[in-house]
Amino acid sequence: MIYLRNLTIDDFDYLNSVENNKSFWKYSYQNKNYSKEDLIKFIYDSQLPLEQTNQIRFVICKTETDEPLGFIDLFEINFTKSQAGISILISNSENRSRGYGKLSVKKICEYARKELKIKNLYCNISIDNILSLNFFKSVGFKEISKNNNLYVSSIDNHQESIIQMKCI
């Protein structure tokens, strides 16, 4: 159904279309378009050792067609604390609610546990992002705290957020 693969220079156009799509900015910290140079650097930096970048991005692809469906990231990887942040985006709304996201989270949890020896994944989600809150609950994440003014998006200056965590 899906597989995860590393980001490559061949993903430039797709990465550009997703990262510079303002409709996705509401739930991110992004507030300006990335330049071509920024995106190329991002792709090349993704090839650096994990211990140097503390993050990894995978392209979620449809097995049957190799079509990119979105991205799933581990970030702020802390090997000492055995934890990392997780984020996911299925870019085309027609591909949402089809199980691709759940399979992607399952695969990245397995990768984080087996390959990186990470025991906890967390996400910080705006309280207004009901779909994302419910999605992460559906894949086993539990609410551990609620924070005021922690989530700063490019659209809304300060929003209350929910921190969810999953032990893997």
Backbone hydrogen bonds, N-H to C=O, Kabsch-Sander energy under -0.5 kcal/mol:
donor,donor_aa,acceptor,acceptor_aa,energy
3,Y,61,C,-2.1
5,R,59,V,-1.8
7,L,57,R,-0.9
11,D,8,T,-2.1
12,F,9,I,-1.8
15,L,11,D,-3.3
16,N,12,F,-2.9
17,S,13,D,-2.3
18,V,14,Y,-1.8
19,E,15,L,-3.1
20,N,16,N,-1.9
21,N,18,V,-1.5
22,K,20,N,-0.9
24,F,21,N,-2.1
25,W,22,K,-1.2
27,Y,24,F,-0.8
28,S,25,W,-2.1
39,L,35,S,-2.2
40,I,36,K,-2.4
41,K,37,E,-2.5
42,F,38,D,-2.4
43,I,39,L,-2.4
44,Y,40,I,-2.6
45,D,41,K,-3.2
46,S,42,F,-1.4
47,Q,44,Y,-1.5
48,L,45,D,-1.6
52,Q,49,P,-1.7
53,T,49,P,-1.5
54,N,50,L,-3.1
56,I,74,L,-2.9
58,F,72,I,-2.8
59,V,5,R,-3.1
60,I,58,F,-0.5
60,I,70,G,-2.7
61,C,3,Y,-2.9
61,C,59,V,-0.6
62,K,67,E,-2.6
63,T,1,M,-1.8
66,D,62,K,-2.7
69,L,60,I,-3.9
70,G,60,I,-1.2
71,F,89,L,-2.0
72,I,58,F,-2.1
73,D,87,S,-2.9
74,L,56,I,-2.6
75,F,85,G,-1.8
77,I,54,N,-2.5
78,N,83,Q,-3.2
79,F,77,I,-0.6
82,S,78,N,-0.9
83,Q,78,N,-2.0
84,A,120,N,-1.6
85,G,75,F,-3.2
86,I,122,Y,-2.0
87,S,73,D,-1.8
89,L,71,F,-2.6
91,S,69,L,-1.7
91,S,89,L,-0.7
92,N,69,L,-0.6
93,S,91,S,-0.6
95,N,92,N,-2.3
96,R,93,S,-1.3
98,R,95,N,-0.6
103,L,99,G,-2.3
104,S,100,Y,-2.2
105,V,101,G,-2.6
106,K,102,K,-2.4
107,K,103,L,-2.5
108,I,104,S,-2.6
109,C,105,V,-2.5
110,E,106,K,-2.0
111,Y,107,K,-2.3
112,A,108,I,-2.9
113,R,109,C,-2.5
114,K,110,E,-2.9
115,E,111,Y,-2.3
116,L,111,Y,-1.3
118,I,112,A,-2.8
119,K,82,S,-1.8
120,N,82,S,-1.8
121,L,166,K,-2.4
122,Y,84,A,-2.1
123,C,164,Q,-2.2
125,I,123,C,-0.5
125,I,162,I,-2.7
127,I,160,E,-2.7
129,N,126,S,-1.7
130,I,128,D,-1.7
133,L,129,N,-2.5
134,N,130,I,-2.8
135,F,131,L,-2.3
136,F,132,S,-2.6
137,K,133,L,-1.9
138,S,134,N,-2.2
139,V,135,F,-0.9
139,V,136,F,-0.5
140,G,137,K,-1.8
141,F,136,F,-2.6
142,K,165,M,-2.7
144,I,163,I,-2.9
145,S,163,I,-1.4
147,N,161,S,-2.6
151,Y,159,Q,-1.1
152,V,150,L,-0.8
153,S,151,Y,-0.6
153,S,156,D,-1.6
154,S,25,W,-1.0
154,S,28,S,-1.1
159,Q,151,Y,-1.9
161,S,147,N,-2.6
162,I,125,I,-3.0
163,I,145,S,-2.8
164,Q,123,C,-2.4
164,Q,162,I,-0.6
165,M,142,K,-2.6
166,K,121,L,-2.6
168,I,119,K,-2.8
